[in-house]
Amino acid sequence: MRNGPLAVVGAAVLWGTAGTAGLLVSADSVALAAARLVIGGTALAFVARGGLRRALKPGLLLGAVAVAAYQLCFFAAVSRTGVAIGTVVAIGSGPVFTGVLSWVLHGRRPSGRWAVSTTAAICGCAALIVGGGAEAGERMVSGVLVALLGGLVYAFYAVTAARAIGQGHESNAVMGVMFGGAAVIMLPVLVVSGVEWIAEPRALVAVLYLGLGTTALSYFLYGRGLRTTPVATAATLALAEPAVAALLGLVVLGERLAPVSVAGLVLLGLSLVAVAVPERTTEMRLESQP
């Protein structure tokens, strides 16, 4: 299928719009993450309903918890740091943590190039914090830390999904179990947080877009793309997400970055490219995205 890489890029572009769409509504980060997962997770579970029972394993249920935790961390980080920084740190740290978890859980020791790229990524994150300036204070620091936590839990569910798919489960079923399970987890959270804000037309459109567009449709496209696109290539293509998020933050939301923050973004982006370039060892699938 010649359109495989295009499907991966389409998914990454959709992911990159999530932070901006979330900031266009007045809901807090918890309610927004819950609504997105309830809608998107339900849609993914419906699509994969035929294979859900076969893929229902304890490990994937833990993955569902991680999916829910990632959404909470992502929107909380974006609300503190802005779309550009929050998205780049959360998504950018994912491959780093994935390498660590793959080593710890499955004995796949990262390469020397990975270690160098990880050091560069950490330096890039430090530059982002410094670039926030004194007025950002603890809010910027806490936002970056929450984004890093999001990258860690993303890595956990990516490794969990990759292992399940490697064991022979259908990718749609794996995603259906994890995201459908996350929807079940977040439904009580959504009810407790309140749903009155969804009655506002702009909020309703935004949450439907977040659930059906940046979750259900994006993961459908990503799965289709991985059928014919090597995972290393898909990892590189998926770097379009932080680029789109940063661009939207600057253009649509009017965010401004200090020169040192711009340098940090560039350094982090280069480190991601270095991580994503294929090596001669077999790579796990699904290591490129949230």
C-alpha positions in Angstrom: 0.0 0.0 0.0 1.7 3.1 -1.2 -0.2 5.4 1.1 1.1 3.9 4.3 3.6 6.7 5.1 0.9 9.3 4.2 -1.4 7.6 6.7 1.2 7.8 9.5 1.8 11.5 8.7 -2.0 12.1 8.8 -2.2 10.5 12.3 0.8 12.6 13.5 -0.8 15.8 12.2 -4.1 15.0 14.1 -2.2 14.3 17.3 -0.4 17.6 16.9 -3.7 19.5 16.9 -4.9 18.1 20.3 -3.2 20.6 22.6 -4.5 23.6 20.6 -8.0 22.2 20.4 -8.0 21.6 24.1 -7.0 25.1 25.0 -9.9 26.5 23.0 -12.4 25.3 25.6 -12.9 26.4 29.2 -12.9 22.9 30.7 -10.1 21.9 33.1 -7.5 19.4 32.0 -9.1 16.5 33.9 -12.6 16.9 32.4 -11.1 17.4 29.0 -8.9 14.3 29.1 -11.8 12.2 30.4 -14.2 13.4 27.7 -11.6 12.8 24.9 -11.0 9.2 26.1 -14.6 8.3 26.7 -15.5 9.3 23.2 -12.4 8.1 21.4 -11.9 4.9 23.4 -15.5 3.9 22.9 -15.2 4.4 19.2 -12.0 2.3 19.0 -13.5 -0.5 21.1 -16.6 -0.5 18.8 -14.4 -0.8 15.7 -12.4 -3.7 17.3 -15.4 -5.3 19.1 -15.0 -8.7 17.3 -11.5 -9.3 18.7 -11.7 -7.6 22.1 -12.3 -10.8 24.1 -9.3 -12.6 22.7 -7.0 -9.6 23.5 -8.4 -9.0 27.0 -5.2 -9.7 29.1 -4.0 -8.3 32.4 -1.1 -6.5 30.8 -3.3 -4.6 28.4 -5.6 -3.6 31.3 -2.5 -2.0 32.9 -1.9 -0.4 29.6 -5.4 1.0 29.7 -4.5 2.7 33.1 -1.4 4.1 31.5 -3.5 5.5 28.5 -5.8 7.3 31.0 -2.8 8.6 33.0 -1.1 9.9 29.8 -4.1 12.0 28.8 -4.3 13.6 32.2 -0.6 14.4 32.2 -0.7 15.7 28.7 -3.5 18.3 29.1 -2.2 19.3 32.6 1.2 19.9 31.2 -0.1 21.9 28.2 -2.2 24.1 30.5 1.0 25.0 32.5 3.6 25.3 29.8 1.7 26.1 26.6 1.1 23.9 23.6 4.6 24.1 22.0 6.6 23.2 25.1 4.2 20.8 26.7 3.7 18.7 23.5 7.4 18.6 22.6 8.4 17.5 26.1 5.6 14.9 26.5 6.0 13.4 23.0 9.8 13.9 22.9 10.5 12.1 26.1 8.4 9.1 25.0 11.0 7.4 22.8 13.6 8.0 25.6 11.5 6.3 28.2 10.6 3.5 25.8 14.2 2.7 25.3 14.7 2.5 29.1 11.6 0.3 29.6 12.6 -2.0 26.7 15.9 -2.5 28.4 14.6 -3.0 31.9 11.5 -5.2 31.0 12.8 -7.1 27.9 16.6 -6.9 28.1 17.0 -4.9 24.9 19.9 -2.7 25.7 19.8 0.7 23.9 22.7 1.7 21.7 25.4 4.3 22.2 23.6 6.6 19.8 20.5 6.3 21.9 22.5 7.4 25.0 23.9 10.4 23.2 20.5 11.4 21.8 19.0 11.0 25.3 21.6 13.4 26.7 20.7 15.9 24.0 17.0 15.5 24.7 17.6 16.2 28.4 19.6 19.3 27.6 16.8 20.5 25.3 14.2 20.1 28.1 16.5 22.0 30.4 16.7 24.8 27.9 12.9 24.9 27.6 12.7 25.4 31.4 15.3 28.1 31.5 13.6 29.9 28.5 10.4 30.1 30.5 11.9 33.0 32.4 11.5 34.1 36.0 7.8 35.0 35.5 7.0 31.4 34.6 8.5 30.2 37.8 7.3 27.0 39.4 4.4 26.7 36.9 6.8 26.1 34.0 8.9 23.6 36.0 5.9 21.7 37.2 4.5 21.6 33.7 7.6 20.1 32.3 7.8 17.5 35.0 4.2 16.5 34.4 4.9 16.3 30.7 7.9 14.0 31.4 5.6 11.8 33.6 3.3 11.7 30.6 6.2 10.5 28.4 6.9 7.7 30.9 3.4 6.3 31.0 3.1 6.6 27.3 6.3 4.5 26.9 4.8 1.9 29.2 1.6 1.5 27.2 3.6 1.6 23.9 5.8 -1.3 25.1 2.8 -3.1 26.4 1.0 -2.8 23.1 4.1 -3.8 21.1 4.5 -7.0 23.2 0.8 -7.9 22.8 1.0 -7.4 19.0 4.2 -9.4 18.9 2.4 -12.3 20.6 -0.1 -12.4 17.8 -3.0 -10.2 18.8 -4.5 -7.9 16.2 -3.4 -4.3 16.5 -7.0 -3.0 16.3 -8.0 -5.4 19.2 -5.0 -4.3 21.3 -5.9 -0.6 20.8 -9.5 -1.4 21.4 -8.8 -3.0 24.8 -6.4 -0.3 26.0 -8.4 2.7 24.9 -11.8 1.1 25.6 -10.5 0.2 29.1 -9.3 3.8 29.5 -12.7 5.0 28.5 -14.3 2.9 31.3 -11.8 4.3 33.8 -12.4 7.9 32.8 -16.2 7.7 32.6 -16.6 8.2 36.4 -14.0 10.9 36.3 -16.0 12.7 33.6 -19.2 12.4 35.6 -17.6 13.7 38.8 -15.8 16.6 37.0 -19.1 17.7 35.5 -20.3 17.7 31.9 -22.1 21.1 31.9 -19.3 22.7 29.9 -20.0 20.3 27.0 -23.3 22.1 26.4 -21.4 25.1 25.0 -21.3 24.6 21.2 -17.6 25.4 20.8 -16.8 23.0 23.6 -18.9 20.2 22.1 -17.3 20.6 18.7 -13.8 20.6 20.3 -14.4 17.5 22.5 -15.9 15.6 19.6 -12.9 16.5 17.5 -10.5 15.4 20.2 -12.3 12.1 20.7 -13.2 11.1 17.2 -10.4 13.0 15.3 -7.2 13.0 17.5 -7.9 9.7 19.1 -10.1 7.3 17.2 -9.3 8.4 13.6 -5.7 9.1 14.3 -5.0 5.6 15.7 -7.0 4.0 12.9 -4.7 5.8 10.4 -1.6 4.9 12.3 -2.5 1.3 12.4 -3.2 1.3 8.7 0.1 3.0 8.0 2.1 0.5 10.1 0.8 -2.3 7.8 3.1 -1.2 5.0 5.5 1.3 6.6 8.6 0.1 8.5 8.3 1.1 12.2 11.6 3.1 12.0 10.2 5.1 9.1 6.9 5.6 11.0 8.8 6.8 14.0 10.5 9.5 11.9 7.2 10.5 10.2 5.4 10.8 13.6 7.8 13.6 14.6 5.4 15.7 12.6 3.3 15.8 15.8 5.4 18.1 18.0 6.2 20.2 14.9 2.5 20.8 14.2 1.8 21.4 17.9 4.5 24.0 18.1 3.4 25.7 14.9 -0.2 25.9 16.0 0.9 27.2 19.4 2.8 30.0 17.9 0.4 30.9 15.0 -3.1 30.2 16.4 -2.6 30.8 20.1 0.0 33.6 19.8 2.5 31.8 22.1 6.0 33.3 22.1 9.2 31.5 22.9 12.5 33.0 24.1 15.6 32.3 21.9 16.9 29.7 24.4 13.5 27.9 24.3 13.7 27.9 20.5 17.2 26.4 20.7 15.9 23.8 23.2 13.1 22.9 20.8 15.6 22.5 17.9 18.0 20.4 20.1 15.1 18.2 21.3 13.9 17.8 17.7 17.3 16.7 16.5 17.7 14.2 19.3 14.3 12.7 18.3 15.5 12.3 14.7 18.6 10.6 15.9 16.5 8.2 18.0 14.2 7.5 15.2 16.7 6.8 12.5 16.7 3.0 11.9 19.4 0.9 13.4 20.5 -2.6 12.4 18.7 -4.2 15.3 15.0 -5.1 15.2 12.9 -2.4 16.7 9.6 -2.8 18.5 6.4 -1.6 16.9 4.4 1.3 18.3 7.5 3.0 19.9 6.8 6.3 18.0 3.5 7.5 19.4 0.9 8.6 21.9 
